[in-house]
Amino acid sequence: MNALRAFALLLLSFPLFAISACGGGSSGGAAVTPPPPPPTGGIGRNGVAVGPIGTFGSIVVNGVHYETDTAVFTINDAPGTQDDLRVGDIVTVRGTIDDNGTTGTADDVTFDDSVKGPVESIDTLASRLVVLGQTVLVRPDTSFDDSFSPASLDGVSVGQIVEVSGQFDANGDIVATRIEPKPAGTQFEVHGTVSNLDDVNLRFNIKTLVVDYSNAVLDNFPNGQISNGDFVEAKGIALDVVTGDLLATSVELEALVPAANDGDHVEIEGFITRFVSAQDFDVAGLPVTSTPTTVFEGGDANDLGLNIKVEAEGEIDSNGVLVATKIDIRRAKAVRATANADSVDAANDSLVVLGITVTVDALTRFEDKSNADVDPLTLSDINAGDYLEIRGDEFPAGSGTILATIFEREDPDAEAILQGFVETIGNLSFTILGVTIQTNGATVFRDVNDNVISEMDFFDQVVPNSLVKAKGSEISDTTIAATEVEFELEF
């Protein structure tokens, strides 16, 4: 598959192509043709953005605000509207990006879920579930629809039909950015690469799922034949009650879209799915190269590698390779604070929770899960006393400040939650980001496997930089009286 055709597949359905690209070739050692410089006027450049929706008004993807007044929306292969989309959905936006790099105009916006179907199993300790034979990984930046109770993996049940939007890693697993429940009767959908094709019995695999296509309509296949390695979308409304096979009503080869043009500006967020060097790697299947002038944020070229999450932006060259002008390395987001806002400084993009300064930027994902249901939610809508959940990381390192990746307003609650890395340890207490966690005889202690352990065992094991989650009551701006503390795994 040449690079331009590969990028064409990406534009059709970003999550799908990522699977087929795992381990696959791209530009190899091909010479890189420098892209033409962007225009100097205010018209902007033709552009493509692939990533999760950060907020609305009109739509924000990868920190760029796109006007959508005249955009055409396609939702799961059908005409739709912006109202069909939610924060965290992975979309492809095509249009123009202004020279300022922060605004643009969308011509079309495409959303296609990664998988939609019944939940087969849930592993809360490993933060993952299986849907239609596809492994779905839940991470700190996964958004759950607030119709789950609670709005987390704990609110999902086996047998429930869910829709997952996410990004595929190098193992072909879906790293979920949003999970929503769907009603009974919802059409099942799964995307991926055909393997174990049995063209006699009309079956094939997408990972562990067997797809029975004996009664399916085949779409876009040359000569009407499916082949191993084809990149497909299979749809059906039922599973075989005996075998669990998906009884497909349609199978479509996802391939026929216009190729990207030489010089188009592209911004893509995803995992590195193939890595040879900083000059030869794939992001979600799209071949990327860095140059001596590439600007790195969140790390440097030495931090690149398989399954590292990045946002790469630059221009497509004549070989279909993204020549990166900037690569932003997205590290794991292990810090979480849930409590009432102490104060808000919207003019400076910051607020204080639990005495901790929290900052937001263009990449922060905002969602209002309270009864107020403000959409789009901005920091200007937040007041002191609002109950918030903040997920992100300490940035800059050692600053005691949280840079928010996820910012959610929720209905009022008395419980305060703080998860982060232990700084100091005292007599039956410890600190995280300057907040003192006080324990007592009523505090429940748990290990990383959620097993109850003794107070002595906990304080024997806890050391500086241990990742710990504490729940309890906020008894001062910087003190939590803990009802439960638990060691956590860093994903």
C-alpha positions in Angstrom: 0.0 0.0 0.0 1.6 3.3 -1.0 1.6 6.3 1.4 -1.0 8.4 -0.3 -3.4 5.5 -0.4 -2.6 4.8 3.2 -3.5 8.4 4.2 -6.7 8.2 2.1 -7.7 5.3 4.3 -6.9 7.3 7.3 -9.2 10.2 6.3 -12.1 7.8 5.7 -12.0 6.4 9.2 -9.1 7.3 11.4 -9.7 4.5 14.0 -9.9 1.8 11.4 -6.7 2.5 9.6 -4.7 2.3 12.7 -5.3 -1.4 13.1 -4.3 -2.2 9.5 -1.1 -0.2 9.9 0.3 -2.1 12.9 3.7 -3.3 11.9 3.1 -2.3 8.3 5.5 -0.4 6.0 5.3 3.2 5.2 7.8 5.5 3.6 10.7 3.4 4.8 13.9 5.3 3.9 12.3 7.2 1.0 13.7 10.7 0.5 11.6 13.5 2.0 10.4 16.3 -0.2 10.1 19.5 1.8 6.6 20.8 1.7 5.9 24.3 0.3 5.7 27.1 2.9 2.3 28.1 4.1 0.7 31.1 2.5 1.4 34.5 4.1 -2.2 35.9 3.7 -5.2 35.3 5.9 -6.8 32.7 3.7 -5.1 29.8 5.5 -4.1 26.3 4.2 -6.0 23.3 3.2 -5.9 21.1 6.3 -7.0 17.9 7.9 -7.3 17.3 11.7 -7.7 13.9 13.4 -8.3 13.7 17.1 -10.8 13.9 19.9 -13.3 16.7 20.3 -12.2 19.0 23.1 -15.3 21.2 23.3 -17.9 22.8 21.1 -18.8 26.2 19.8 -18.4 25.4 16.9 -15.9 22.4 17.3 -12.4 22.2 18.8 -10.1 19.5 17.7 -6.4 19.3 18.7 -6.6 22.8 20.1 -7.9 24.4 16.8 -11.4 26.0 16.8 -13.2 25.2 13.6 -16.3 27.1 12.4 -18.9 24.6 11.2 -21.7 26.7 10.0 -21.5 25.3 6.5 -19.8 22.0 7.3 -21.3 18.6 6.2 -21.4 16.1 9.0 -21.2 12.3 8.5 -22.0 10.2 11.5 -21.3 6.4 11.2 -21.7 6.5 7.4 -25.0 8.5 7.5 -25.8 12.2 7.3 -25.8 13.9 10.7 -25.4 17.1 12.6 -23.0 18.5 15.1 -25.6 17.7 17.8 -24.8 14.0 17.2 -21.3 14.4 18.5 -19.9 14.5 22.0 -16.8 15.6 23.8 -14.1 12.9 23.4 -15.4 11.5 20.0 -12.6 11.0 17.5 -13.4 12.9 14.3 -11.7 13.8 11.1 -12.1 17.5 10.1 -11.3 18.6 6.6 -11.2 22.2 5.6 -8.9 25.2 6.0 -6.6 26.1 8.9 -5.9 29.8 9.4 -2.3 31.0 9.4 -2.5 31.6 13.2 -2.8 27.9 13.7 -5.6 28.2 16.2 -8.7 28.7 14.1 -10.1 27.2 10.9 -13.2 26.5 8.8 -14.5 22.9 8.5 -15.8 21.7 5.1 -16.8 18.3 6.5 -16.6 16.5 9.8 -16.6 12.7 9.9 -17.2 10.4 12.9 -17.1 6.7 12.9 -17.0 4.7 16.1 -14.3 2.2 16.8 -16.7 -0.6 17.9 -20.3 -0.8 19.0 -21.9 -3.8 20.5 -22.4 -5.8 23.7 -19.8 -5.9 26.5 -18.4 -9.4 26.8 -16.2 -8.9 29.9 -14.9 -6.2 32.2 -11.5 -6.2 34.1 -11.7 -3.2 36.5 -8.2 -3.8 37.9 -6.6 -3.7 34.5 -9.1 -0.9 33.4 -10.3 -2.7 30.3 -13.3 -4.4 28.7 -14.0 -6.5 25.7 -16.6 -5.5 23.1 -17.3 -7.7 20.1 -13.9 -9.4 20.5 -12.0 -6.1 20.6 -10.0 -5.1 23.7 -10.9 -1.6 24.9 -8.5 0.1 27.3 -9.8 2.7 29.7 -7.3 5.4 30.6 -7.4 8.7 32.6 -8.5 10.6 29.5 -11.4 8.3 28.7 -14.7 10.2 28.9 -17.8 8.3 30.0 -21.3 9.5 29.2 -23.1 10.7 32.3 -25.9 8.3 31.8 -23.6 5.6 33.2 -24.0 5.4 37.0 -21.3 6.1 38.1 -19.8 7.7 35.0 -16.8 5.4 35.0 -15.9 1.8 34.2 -17.7 0.8 37.4 -20.9 2.0 35.8 -20.6 -0.4 32.8 -22.1 -3.9 33.0 -21.5 -7.1 31.0 -24.1 -7.5 28.3 -24.7 -3.8 28.0 -24.5 -2.3 24.5 -21.9 0.4 24.3 -20.4 2.6 21.6 -16.6 3.2 21.8 -14.7 6.0 20.2 -10.9 5.7 20.5 -7.4 5.4 19.1 -5.7 2.2 18.2 -2.3 1.4 19.7 0.4 -0.7 18.1 -1.2 -3.9 19.5 -4.5 -3.1 17.8 -6.2 -2.4 21.1 -8.6 0.5 21.3 -7.6 3.2 23.8 -11.0 4.7 24.5 -11.5 8.4 24.4 -15.3 8.1 24.9 -17.7 5.4 25.9 -21.5 5.7 25.6 -24.4 3.3 26.4 -26.7 2.4 23.5 -30.2 1.0 23.6 -31.3 -2.6 22.8 -31.8 -3.0 19.0 -28.8 -0.9 18.2 -26.9 -2.1 15.1 -23.5 -3.6 16.0 -20.4 -2.3 14.2 -16.8 -3.3 14.2 -13.8 -2.2 12.3 -10.5 -3.9 11.5 -8.4 -6.1 9.4 -9.7 -9.4 7.9 -7.8 -12.5 9.0 -8.5 -16.3 8.9 -10.7 -15.8 5.8 -12.9 -18.9 5.0 -14.4 -18.1 1.7 -16.1 -21.5 1.6 -18.1 -21.1 4.8 -18.1 -17.3 4.4 -16.4 -16.3 7.6 -13.5 -14.3 8.7 -12.0 -12.8 11.9 -11.5 -9.3 13.2 -9.2 -10.1 16.1 -11.1 -12.7 18.1 -14.5 -11.9 16.6 -15.8 -14.3 13.9 -17.8 -12.5 11.3 -20.4 -14.6 9.4 -21.0 -12.8 6.1 -23.1 -15.5 4.4 -26.0 -13.1 4.3 -24.2 -9.8 4.1 -24.2 -7.2 1.4 -20.6 -6.7 0.2 -19.6 -3.1 -0.7 -16.6 -1.7 -2.5 -14.7 -5.0 -2.9 -12.9 -5.6 -6.2 -14.7 -8.4 -8.0 -17.0 -8.7 -5.0 -14.4 -10.8 -3.1 -13.0 -10.3 0.4 -9.3 -10.9 1.0 -7.2 -11.4 4.1 -5.6 -8.1 5.0 -8.6 -6.1 3.8 -9.6 -3.2 6.0 -13.3 -3.4 6.6 -16.3 -2.3 8.5 -18.8 -5.1 9.4 -22.3 -4.3 10.6 -25.0 -6.6 12.0 -27.9 -6.6 14.4 -27.4 -9.9 16.1 -24.9 -12.5 17.3 -25.3 -16.2 16.7 -26.8 -17.6 19.9 -24.6 -20.7 19.7 -21.2 -19.5 18.4 -21.3 -15.9 19.2 -20.4 -15.0 15.6 -21.5 -11.6 14.3 -24.2 -12.2 11.8 -23.2 -9.5 9.3 -25.8 -7.6 7.2 -23.1 -5.7 5.5 -19.3 -5.6 5.1 -17.6 -2.7 3.4 -14.1 -2.2 2.2 -13.0 1.1 3.6 -10.7 2.5 0.9 -12.1 4.8 -1.7 -11.5 8.5 -0.8 -9.4 11.2 -2.4 -5.8 11.1 -1.5 -4.2 14.0 0.5 -2.6 16.6 -1.6 1.0 17.6 -1.5 1.3 20.6 0.8 -1.9 19.9 2.8 -1.5 20.8 6.5 -2.3 17.9 8.8 -2.7 17.6 12.6 -3.1 14.1 13.9 -3.3 12.8 17.5 -2.7 9.1 18.0 -0.3 6.4 19.1 3.0 5.6 17.4 2.1 2.3 15.6 5.4 1.7 13.9 8.8 3.0 14.9 12.2 2.8 13.3 13.6 6.1 14.2 12.6 9.7 14.8 12.8 10.2 11.1 10.8 7.1 10.2 7.6 6.2 12.2 3.9 6.1 11.9 1.2 7.9 14.0 -2.0 5.9 13.8 -0.7 4.4 10.6 0.2 7.7 8.9 4.0 7.9 8.0 5.7 10.8 9.8 9.3 12.1 9.7 10.9 14.7 11.9 13.6 17.1 10.8 16.3 19.2 12.5 13.8 22.0 12.7 10.9 20.0 14.2 9.8 21.6 17.5 9.2 19.0 20.3 6.9 19.7 23.3 6.6 17.4 26.3 9.9 15.7 25.6 12.3 15.3 22.7 13.1 12.9 19.9 14.6 10.4 22.3 11.2 10.0 23.9 9.6 8.7 20.7 8.9 5.0 20.5 6.2 2.4 19.9 2.9 3.1 21.6 3.9 6.6 22.7 0.9 9.0 22.2 1.7 12.1 20.3 0.2 14.9 18.2 2.1 15.5 15.0 1.5 18.5 12.8 3.0 19.6 9.5 2.6 19.3 5.8 2.2 16.3 3.6 5.0 15.9 1.0 4.8 14.3 -2.4 5.5 10.9 -0.9 2.5 11.1 1.4 4.7 11.6 4.4 3.8 14.1 7.2 6.9 16.3 7.6 6.4 17.3 11.2 7.0 20.9 12.1 5.8 20.1 15.7 5.5 16.9 17.7 3.7 17.1 21.1 4.4 14.1 23.3 1.3 13.2 25.3 2.4 11.5 28.5 0.2 9.5 30.9 -2.2 11.6 33.0 -2.2 10.1 36.5 -3.3 13.0 38.6 -7.0 13.4 39.6 -8.7 15.9 41.8 -12.4 15.9 42.5 -13.7 18.6 44.9 -15.3 22.0 45.1 -13.6 24.9 43.3 -11.9 27.2 45.8 -11.6 30.1 43.4 -11.6 30.8 39.6 -9.5 33.1 37.5 -10.9 32.6 34.0 -8.9 35.6 32.6 -5.7 33.7 33.3 -7.0 30.2 32.5 -6.7 28.9 36.0 -8.6 28.0 39.2 -7.8 26.5 42.6 -9.1 23.1 43.8 -8.0 21.6 47.2 -5.6 24.5 47.4 -4.0 23.3 44.1 -3.6 25.6 41.2 -5.2 24.1 38.0 -4.5 25.5 34.6 -6.3 24.8 31.3 -5.1 25.2 27.7 -6.4 24.7 24.2 -6.1 20.9 24.5 -8.2 20.6 27.7 -11.4 18.7 27.2 -14.4 20.4 28.8 -17.7 18.7 29.6 -20.6 19.7 31.9 -22.1 16.6 33.6 -24.1 18.7 36.1 -27.8 19.5 35.8 -26.8 22.9 34.4 -25.7 21.1 31.2 -23.9 24.1 29.8 -22.6 23.3 26.2 -20.1 24.4 25.4 -18.6 24.6 28.9 -15.8 27.1 29.4 -13.9 28.3 32.5 -16.0 31.4 32.5 -19.0 29.3 33.4 -17.3 28.0 36.5 -17.9 29.5 39.9 -16.3 29.0 43.3 -18.1 26.1 45.0 -18.8 24.2 41.8 -18.0 20.5 42.1 -15.4 19.5 39.6 -13.4 16.5 38.4 -10.0 17.4 37.1 -7.7 14.9 35.4 -4.2 15.7 34.1 -0.7 15.8 35.3 1.7 18.0 37.3 3.1 20.5 34.8 5.7 21.8 34.9 7.1 18.9 36.9 7.7 19.8 40.5 5.5 22.9 40.3 2.6 21.6 42.3 0.3 22.8 39.5 -2.1 20.5 37.6 -2.4 21.0 33.8 -5.9 19.7 33.1 -6.5 17.2 30.3 -10.1 16.5 31.4 -12.3 19.1 33.0 -15.8 18.1 34.1 -18.4 19.8 36.2 -20.6 17.5 38.2 -23.6 17.7 40.5 -22.7 18.7 44.1 -21.2 16.1 46.3 -19.5 16.1 49.7 -16.7 13.6 48.8 -13.2 14.9 47.9 -10.9 12.7 45.9 -7.2 13.3 45.2 -5.0 10.9 43.2 -1.3 11.6 42.7 2.2 10.9 43.7 3.1 10.9 47.4 5.6 13.6 48.3 6.1 13.3 52.1 5.1 10.8 54.7 4.2 11.6 58.3 2.6 9.9 61.3 -0.5 8.3 59.8 -0.5 10.9 57.0 1.1 11.8 53.7 1.0 14.6 51.2 0.1 14.8 47.5 0.6 18.1 45.7 0.8 19.9 49.0 -2.4 18.4 50.3 -2.3 16.5 53.6 -4.1 13.2 53.6 -5.0 12.3 57.2 -5.9 8.8 58.1 -7.4 7.3 61.3 -8.7 4.1 62.7 -11.8 4.2 60.5 -9.8 4.6 57.2 -9.9 1.7 54.8 -6.6 0.8 53.2 -6.3 -1.1 49.9 -3.5 -2.5 47.7 -3.3 -2.1 43.9 -5.6 -5.2 43.5 -8.3 -3.5 45.6 -7.7 -5.9 48.5 -8.1 -4.5 52.0 -4.8 -4.2 53.9 -3.9 -3.0 57.3 -2.9 0.5 58.2 0.5 -0.9 59.1 0.9 -2.7 55.8 0.0 0.5 53.9 2.5 2.7 55.7 5.2 0.0 55.4 4.7 0.0 51.7 4.1 3.7 50.9 7.2 5.6 49.7 7.7 8.9 48.0 6.4 8.8 44.4 3.9 6.0 45.2 0.7 6.6 43.2 -2.1 6.7 45.7 -5.8 7.7 45.5 -7.5 9.1 48.6 -11.2 9.7 49.2 -12.8 11.5 52.1 -13.9 14.9 53.4 -12.2 18.2 52.7 -11.7 19.6 56.2 -9.6 22.6 55.0 -8.4 23.9 51.7 -5.4 21.7 51.8 -6.4 18.8 54.1 -8.5 15.6 53.4 -9.7 13.4 56.2 -9.5 10.1 54.4 -12.2 7.4 54.6 -10.3 5.3 52.0 -6.8 5.3 50.5 -5.6 2.9 47.8 -2.4 2.2 45.8 -3.0 2.7 42.1 -1.3 1.5 38.9 0.0 4.1 36.5 -1.2 3.5 32.9 
